[in-house]
Amino acid sequence: MHRFYFQVLDANIFECVFANSFLEAKQKALTEYAPLWNRIQWINTKPLSGDQNSVTQDTTLPVTISS
């Protein structure tokens, strides 16, 4: 799987979609962002080179908050 990034500037949205292709990424983004679809600006439409963009499973990083 690869990460595909998009943004909606006027809505303060910067999002990452995990998908095997750009077409699949667009399909996944449409399910949640259909009302904003015509305002989406894709950051990358092709997988980035190297391992930085490849993930083995659909996960998010843990967040740790300390005081």
Stockholm file with secondary structure:
# STOCKHOLM 1.0

chainA/1-67         MHRFYFQVLDANIFECVFANSFLEAKQKALTEYAPLWNRIQWINTKPLSGDQNSVTQDTTLPVTISS
#=GR chainA/1-67 SS CEEEEEEEGGGTEEEEEEESSHHHHHHHHHHHHGGGGGGCEESCSSCCSSGGGBCSSSCCCCCCCCC
#=GC SS_cons        CEEEEEEEGGGTEEEEEEESSHHHHHHHHHHHHGGGGGGCEESCSSCCSSGGGBCSSSCCCCCCCCC
//
